[in-house]
Amino acid sequence: MKKAIDLNNSMIELLQRRRSAPPATMAGRAPSAEERDLLLTLASRVPDHGKIVPFRFIVFEGEGQQKAGEIVAKVYAKAHPDASASELEKERRRLTMAPLVIGVVSRTEPEHKVPEWEQVLCAGAVCFNLEVAANALGFSSIWLTEWHSYDRAVLKRFGIGKDEKIAGYIHIGHDSGPREDRARPKLADIVTEFEG
């Protein structure tokens, strides 16, 4: 007899209701030090072919967020000398709106026997694990990159090596209200069955 799917499973419920929340809507407290350590521990529990740990974290919180915002704004101002004060303020706030931002750094070893693509996927899995873990603890989150994730002047100031990349910045806080779900793909549009 076929077993029915248990839709009352807490993990299934979490994945069904998970939504991204824009940083501008986040407020409230940041995760405590204990919660933050738990989030990072859970985020690290990903498939990692070869056990090479092709990722690391940078935590942006409090004064560190303000300093990071100044770096982003200065680099932007240098590239856009005609930028208005409001444009520079927008850049300054990119990593300061949510109470906590965690940068996930992808650090691949191209010569390793594990293909570089698998190493990059591992860092992507870390980003999503971090989002789900944050939601499980009652926080809202969003995974963003934006232009500064690819700007070597910003990355250098953030201590990111020339062979490293930002897989994403995970913004974590408390959303100001319920969020509607976005349109999701229909399975018929994205699933094929291999028939040989």
C-alpha positions as CSV (number, residue, x, y, z in Angstrom):
1,M,0.0,0.0,0.0
2,K,1.3,3.4,-1.0
3,K,2.2,5.7,2.0
4,A,0.6,9.1,2.0
5,I,2.9,12.2,2.1
6,D,2.9,13.8,5.5
7,L,2.3,17.4,4.7
8,N,2.3,18.2,8.5
9,N,6.0,17.6,8.5
10,S,7.7,20.8,9.9
11,M,10.5,20.7,7.3
12,I,8.0,20.4,4.4
13,E,5.9,23.3,5.9
14,L,9.1,25.4,6.2
15,L,10.1,24.8,2.6
16,Q,6.5,25.5,1.4
17,R,6.3,28.9,3.2
18,R,9.9,30.1,2.6
19,R,10.0,33.5,1.0
20,S,12.8,36.0,0.4
21,A,12.3,39.4,2.1
22,P,14.0,42.5,0.8
23,P,16.6,44.0,3.2
24,A,14.7,47.3,3.3
25,T,11.8,45.5,5.0
26,M,14.0,43.8,7.7
27,A,14.2,45.2,11.2
28,G,14.4,43.8,14.7
29,R,17.3,42.2,16.4
30,A,20.1,40.3,14.7
31,P,20.6,36.6,15.6
32,S,22.4,36.3,18.9
33,A,26.0,35.0,18.9
34,E,24.7,31.5,19.8
35,E,22.1,31.7,17.0
36,R,24.7,33.0,14.5
37,D,27.0,30.1,15.3
38,L,24.2,27.6,14.8
39,L,23.3,29.2,11.5
40,L,26.9,29.0,10.2
41,T,27.2,25.4,11.5
42,L,24.0,24.4,9.7
43,A,25.0,26.3,6.5
44,S,28.2,24.3,6.5
45,R,26.4,21.0,6.4
46,V,26.3,20.6,2.6
47,P,27.4,18.0,0.1
48,D,31.1,18.6,-0.3
49,H,32.7,16.1,-2.8
50,G,36.2,15.6,-1.7
51,K,35.7,17.3,1.7
52,I,37.7,20.3,0.5
53,V,35.4,23.0,2.1
54,P,35.3,25.3,-1.0
55,F,33.7,28.1,1.0
56,R,34.1,30.5,3.9
57,F,32.1,33.2,5.6
58,I,32.4,36.9,6.2
59,V,30.1,38.3,8.9
60,F,28.9,41.9,8.5
61,E,27.2,43.2,11.6
62,G,27.0,46.5,13.5
63,E,30.0,48.8,12.9
64,G,31.4,46.3,10.4
65,Q,28.3,46.9,8.2
66,Q,28.8,50.6,8.4
67,K,32.5,50.3,7.4
68,A,31.5,47.9,4.5
69,G,28.9,50.4,3.3
70,E,31.5,53.2,3.3
71,I,33.8,51.0,1.1
72,V,31.0,50.2,-1.3
73,A,30.0,53.9,-1.6
74,K,33.6,55.1,-2.1
75,V,34.2,52.5,-4.9
76,Y,31.0,53.5,-6.5
77,A,31.8,57.3,-6.2
78,K,35.2,56.7,-7.9
79,A,33.5,54.9,-10.8
80,H,30.6,57.4,-11.0
81,P,32.1,60.8,-10.2
82,D,28.7,62.5,-11.1
83,A,26.8,60.4,-8.6
84,S,24.3,62.3,-6.5
85,A,24.3,62.3,-2.7
86,S,21.2,60.1,-2.7
87,E,22.8,57.6,-5.0
88,L,25.9,57.4,-2.7
89,E,23.6,56.9,0.3
90,K,21.9,54.1,-1.5
91,E,25.2,52.4,-2.0
92,R,26.3,53.1,1.5
93,R,23.2,51.3,2.8
94,R,23.5,48.1,0.7
95,L,25.0,46.0,3.5
96,T,23.4,47.8,6.4
97,M,19.6,47.4,6.1
98,A,19.3,43.9,7.6
99,P,20.6,43.4,11.1
100,L,23.0,40.8,9.9
101,V,24.6,40.0,6.6
102,I,26.7,37.0,6.0
103,G,29.0,36.9,2.9
104,V,29.5,33.4,1.5
105,V,32.8,33.2,-0.3
106,S,33.5,30.6,-2.9
107,R,37.1,29.5,-2.9
108,T,37.7,26.8,-5.5
109,E,40.8,24.8,-6.2
110,P,40.9,24.5,-10.0
111,E,43.6,21.8,-10.0
112,H,41.8,19.6,-7.6
113,K,40.3,16.2,-8.8
114,V,36.9,17.5,-7.8
115,P,35.6,19.6,-10.8
116,E,35.6,23.3,-10.1
117,W,31.9,23.4,-11.0
118,E,31.1,21.0,-8.2
119,Q,33.0,23.2,-5.8
120,V,31.0,26.3,-6.9
121,L,27.8,24.4,-6.5
122,C,28.8,23.5,-2.9
123,A,29.1,27.3,-2.1
124,G,25.7,27.8,-3.6
125,A,24.3,25.0,-1.4
126,V,25.8,26.8,1.6
127,C,23.9,30.0,0.7
128,F,20.6,28.2,0.5
129,N,21.2,26.2,3.7
130,L,21.9,29.5,5.4
131,E,18.6,30.9,4.2
132,V,16.6,27.9,5.2
133,A,18.3,27.7,8.6
134,A,17.6,31.4,9.2
135,N,13.9,30.8,8.4
136,A,13.8,27.8,10.7
137,L,15.0,30.0,13.5
138,G,12.2,32.5,12.8
139,F,14.2,35.1,10.8
140,S,13.6,36.4,7.3
141,S,16.3,36.2,4.8
142,I,17.3,37.0,1.2
143,W,20.3,35.9,-1.0
144,L,21.7,38.8,-3.0
145,T,24.8,39.6,-5.0
146,E,24.5,43.0,-6.8
147,W,27.3,44.8,-8.6
148,H,29.7,45.1,-5.6
149,S,29.9,41.2,-5.5
150,Y,31.9,41.4,-8.7
151,D,33.9,44.5,-8.2
152,R,37.5,43.6,-7.4
153,A,38.2,46.9,-5.6
154,V,35.4,46.2,-3.2
155,L,36.3,42.5,-2.8
156,K,39.9,43.3,-2.1
157,R,38.9,45.7,0.7
158,F,36.7,43.0,2.1
159,G,39.7,40.6,2.2
160,I,38.5,38.4,-0.6
161,G,41.4,37.0,-2.6
162,K,41.9,37.2,-6.3
163,D,41.0,33.5,-6.7
164,E,37.8,33.8,-4.5
165,K,34.3,35.0,-5.4
166,I,31.2,36.0,-3.6
167,A,28.6,33.3,-3.9
168,G,26.1,35.6,-2.2
169,Y,25.3,37.9,0.7
170,I,22.6,36.5,2.9
171,H,20.7,39.3,4.6
172,I,19.0,38.2,7.9
173,G,16.5,40.0,10.0
174,H,12.8,40.1,10.7
175,D,10.4,41.0,7.9
176,S,7.8,43.7,8.6
177,G,4.9,41.6,7.4
178,P,3.7,38.6,5.5
179,R,5.0,38.2,2.0
180,E,3.1,36.9,-1.0
181,D,4.6,34.1,-2.9
182,R,6.0,34.9,-6.4
183,A,5.0,32.9,-9.4
184,R,6.7,29.5,-9.4
185,P,7.4,27.3,-12.4
186,K,4.9,24.6,-13.4
187,L,6.4,21.2,-13.2
188,A,5.2,20.4,-16.7
189,D,7.5,23.2,-18.0
190,I,10.6,22.1,-16.2
191,V,10.4,18.3,-15.9
192,T,11.1,15.7,-18.6
193,E,11.4,11.9,-18.1
194,F,14.3,10.2,-19.7
195,E,13.1,7.3,-21.9
196,G,16.4,6.2,-23.4
